[in-house]
């Protein structure tokens, strides 16, 4: 009788332990799943609510603020000044492409430009994406921000928008006279005569200015060619517009820099036509 009771107790203990282990494994799996989902969901900051109900199908990619290589690159006020970086923007594009529910990308543009190289990285990612994309320019989509917008399949803008400003600047403040007035001397120690060209503490020589103008010309030509290719406009026509000035929406439409005067509802209608859906089925992830 004693031996039987011991064996029975051992059997119950084994079953109990197996049950406990199984429950722990299930809880661990559930917790890990929540962590993975939470990390994925956090990447879509700004439009989590719609993603949770699995109804939205157009990813919103914000192009809002200065376009910079990385946060803090130009000494912006962190947490106050909105910025656009290639890494953050490409991450959103990758998540949109990997999500089977997402059928397109809406670029929400409110930017007056920034880093040319950073904007080219973003533009190339948009251009290569298999997802249809539309840019909606609100207040401004100029300079580097227009370069990004030009990579989308359709550009929609308000008549009040500032658009274009095709050009590049390297302007800066020259403090040399102020330094002289304050008795501050600039001591030049360089390994080559152009190494400190562009220092704000001394004036440019004519030779140095010529070098910078040369670089600006290369950059401008590249900018013009990108816009001409993306917008299917003759290079000569874009060149005529590339004086650095911006255009209001109506003039931008006349010069084919945009496709339509409108807003996000116009983009909704375009997406519906593009993917073959009812307009009421087009829901932005925001």
N, C-alpha and C positions, 0 to 999 in steps of 0.2 A: 504494500500500500504506500509506503514511504517513497520507494523508488518510482512508482507510477506518478505520484504527485510532483516529484522533482522534474520528471520528463515533461509532464504537462505544463508545468510552470515555465520551463525552458522554451517550449514550443510557443507559448503565448508571448514570452519575452522577445523571441526572434521576430514574430509577426508584428509586435508593437514597434520594435526597432526599425523594421523594414518600412512600416507605415510612416514613422517619423522621418526617415531618410527620404522617402518619396515626397512627402510634404515639403521638406526643406529644398529638394531639387526643384519642385514646382514653383515654390516661392522665389528661389534664386533665378529661375528662368524668367518668371514674370517681372522681377525687379530689373534684370538685365535688359529685357525688352523695353521697359519704361525708360531706362536710361538712354538706350539707342534712339528710341522714338523722340524723346525729349531733345536730344542733341540735334537730330534731324529737323525737328520742328522749330527749334530756336534759330536755325540758319535762315528761316523765312521771316525774320523779324519784321513786324509791321502788318502781316496779314495771316496770323495764326488762326484766327477764328474761322475763316472760311475753309482753311485746309482741314480743320477738325471735322467738318461735316462732309468732307469729300465731294463738294459740289463745284468748287472753282476750277477753271480749266485754262485761264490765261495768267501766266506769271507776270507780276509787275516788277520791273527792274528799274530802280530809281537812279537817274542821272541828275542829281541835285546837289549843287554846291560846287566848290572848286575841284577840278580833277587833278589829283596829286599822285606821285609814285607810291607813297605810303603815308599813313597818318602821322602828322608832325613834320613832314618833309619841309614845309615852308614856314614852320613856326606858327601854324594856325592855333587858335584858342581851342584846345582839345575839349570835346564834350559840348561846345557851344557852336562852333562853326561847322556846318555840315560839309563833308568832303566825299569825293568819289575816288576809290582806289581800284586798280586793276584786279588785285587779289580778291577783294570782297565781291566785285561785280562778276568776275569769272566764276566764283564759287556759286553765286545765285544762278548763273546760266547753266552750270553743270547740273545743279539740282533740278532745274526745270527740265533739262533734257533727259534726266534719268527717271523722272516721274511720268508714268504712263497716263496719268490723268491730265497732264499739261499739254495743251494743243497749240500754244503760241506764247509770244512774249510781248508785253507792252512796255516800251521805254518811256518812262515819265520824266520829261526833260525840263529842268529849271536850272540852267547853268550858263555861265558866261565864259567857260573855257578853263584852261590850265595847261598841264603838261602834254606836249605833243606826242611823246613816245607812249605815255600811259593811255592816251585816248586811242592811239593806233592799236594797241594791244586789245582794248575792249572792242573796237570796231571790227577787228579781224575775227574775234570770237563770235560776234553777232553775225558776221557775214558767213562764217563757216557752219553755223548752226542749221540743222534741218528744220527747226521750228520757224514758222512764219513770224515776222516781227514787224511791229509798227511803232514809230516814235510819235509821241504827242508833245509838241513844244508848247509850253504855257507862256510864262513871261519871257524867257530867253533861251535860245539854243544857238549860241554863237561860238566862233573860233573852234577850240578843241571839242566842245559839246556838239557843234554842228558836224564835225568830222565823224563823231560817234553816230549821230542821228542819220547821217548819209548812208550808213551801212545797213540800216533797216530797209525792209521791202517797201514800206510806205511811210511818208512823213506827213503828219497832220499838225496844223498850227492855228492859233488864234490870229485874227487880223491885227491884234495889238502886240503880237510877239515881236521880239528882236531876233532876226535870223541871219546867219551867214558869218559876217566879219571874217572872211577868208584871208588869213594873213598870220604873220608871226612877229612877235616883238621880243627884243632883248634890252629894252630901255631900263635905266637904273638911275639912281641919284648920285651925283658927283659932289662929295663933301670936301674936295681939295681946298677951295677958297675959304670955306668955314674953318677948316683946320689951320690954314695959314693965319687967318684973323685971330685965332685962339692960341697961336704960337706952337702949333703941333706940326712937327716935321715928319714926312713919310720917308722912311729909310728903305731903299730898294735893294733887296738881296734875293736874287733869283738865279736859276741855272740856265735861263734862256731869256732873250729879250721879250718874248711874248707870254712868259709864264704867269705874270701877274696882270696881264691885260684884262681890263674890266674891273680892276680894283676901284672901289668907291672912294678911295682916299687919294687918287690922282687922276688927272685928265687923260683921256685917250689920245694917243698920237694918231696922225692921219693914216699911218700904215696899219695900226691896230684896228681902227675903224673900218678900214678896207677889208680886213680879215673877217670881222663880224658881219659886214654887209654881204660878203661872199657866202658865209654860212646861212644867213637869212634867205638868200636867193635859193640855195639848195633846198632848204626847208619849205619855202613857199612853193617851189616847183613840185615837190613831192605832195604837198597838201592839195594843190590844184589837180594833180593827176588822180589822187584818191577820190576826190569829189566827182571829177569828170567820169571816172569809171563806175563809181557807185550809183551815180544819178543818170548815167548814160547821156551826158551832155558833152558836146565838143569841147576840147581843151581850150580852144580859142575863146569860147563863150564864158567859161569859168574864169579864165585869165582876166577878162574885162571886168569881172565882178570882184577880183581879188585885190582890192585897194584897202582892205581892212575895215571898211564900213559895213554896218549891218542894215538889213532891210526889214520893213514891216511886212506882216504876213501877205498882204495883197501883192506887193511888189515881188516878194520871194516866190509866190505862185506864178507870176508872169514870167519870171526868169527860170522856172522849173527847179528851184531849190527845194520846194515842197510839192506835194501832190494834191493837197486839199486844205481848204479853210474849214476848221471844225474843232471838235473837242474829243473827249474820250468816248462819247456816245457814237461819234463818227467812226472811231476805231473799233468799237463793238460791232457796228454794222459791217465794217471791212473784214473783221475776223470771221463773222458768220458766213460771209460769202467765200472767204478763202478756204475755210475748213468744211464747208457744206453743212452748216448747222443753222438752226433757228436762232434769231437774234436774242431771244429770251434764254437760250441755253449758254450764251457767252457770259461767263461770270469771272471778273477779275479777282485775283488772289490778293486781298488787301484787308 
